[in-house]
């Protein structure tokens, strides 16, 4: 999981078939970002959440839930944080800084 996070400017981890993951992906696509998407089977949810928490060296313990958005190699948050940041106008500069947008 760590290499997936570090190799992609934006990656979305979500449960397979989750509508919230779909919303996150559509929002990012609408902004011109082509995020990597990693769909997790329900039986693997706990294991993947644990691995994602370890990526943050334990700082993200209890903070990861699906959909989980990583921007620039760090946990950004879920749909609520993504939407709030987008509405405030702060999301595009963050995406540009991470190398996910060039314009």
N, C-alpha and C positions, 0 to 999 in steps of 0.2 A: 504494500500500500504506500509506503514511504516514497518509493520511486515514482509511482503514479502522481503523487502530490507534487513532488519536486520537479517533475518533467513537464507539467502542464501549468500554464498561467492561470487557468481556471478549471476546476474539476468539481463536479457535483456527484455526491454519493447519495443514492436514494433507494428506497425499497422498490422492487420490481412492480410496475403498474401503479405507483403512487401518483395521485393527481397533483399533489403539492410539488413533487419533483418535476412534473411536466410544466407547471407554472413557472418554476425557477428557470428551467431550460428555455421556455418561450420568452421570458423577460430578457434573459441574456442574449438570445438570438436577435431579439428586437433591437437591442443596443448595438448589434454588430459583432458580438462575441460568439465564437463557436466553442462552447465549453466541452471538455471531455466529460462523459457521463458514465458512471459506474453503477450499474443496477445490482442490488443485493437481494438474494432470495431470503424469504422470511426466516428460514431455518438458520441462516448465517448472520442475521442482524446483530446479535450480541457480540459475536466474535469480531465482526468488522468495526463496530462501535469501539470496542476495546483497543483494536489496532490503531484506529484513528486518534483515540485519546493519547496513545503512546507517542504518536508523531509529534505532539506538542510537548514532549518531555514531561508529561504528567500535568502540565498547566491546564489542560483542557478536560481534566477528569470531571465527568458528570455534565460537561457542556455540549457533547456531541449527540445530536439526534438527527434523524433523517427528515427532510433532505439537509445534508451538510455541504456547505459551499466552502471550498478552499480557494483563496486568491493569493497568488504570489507565494505559494508554499505554506501559507498559514491558514488556520481555521478562521473564516470570516464570520460564519454563523449560518442561520437557516433562512427560511423564506421571510420571516418577520424582519430580520435585520436587513436583508437584501432589499426588501420593499421600502423600509424606512430610509435607508441610505439613498435609494433611487429617488424617492420623493423629495428628499432634502437637497438633491443635486450633487451629492458627494460621491456617488457610485462611479460615474464616468471617469473622474480623475484617478480614483483608486484603480480602476481597470487599466487605464493608460499607464500608470506607474508600474503595474505588474506585467506589462507587455501584452495585454490581451486586446488592446485597441491601439491603433496607430494614428487615427485622425483626431 
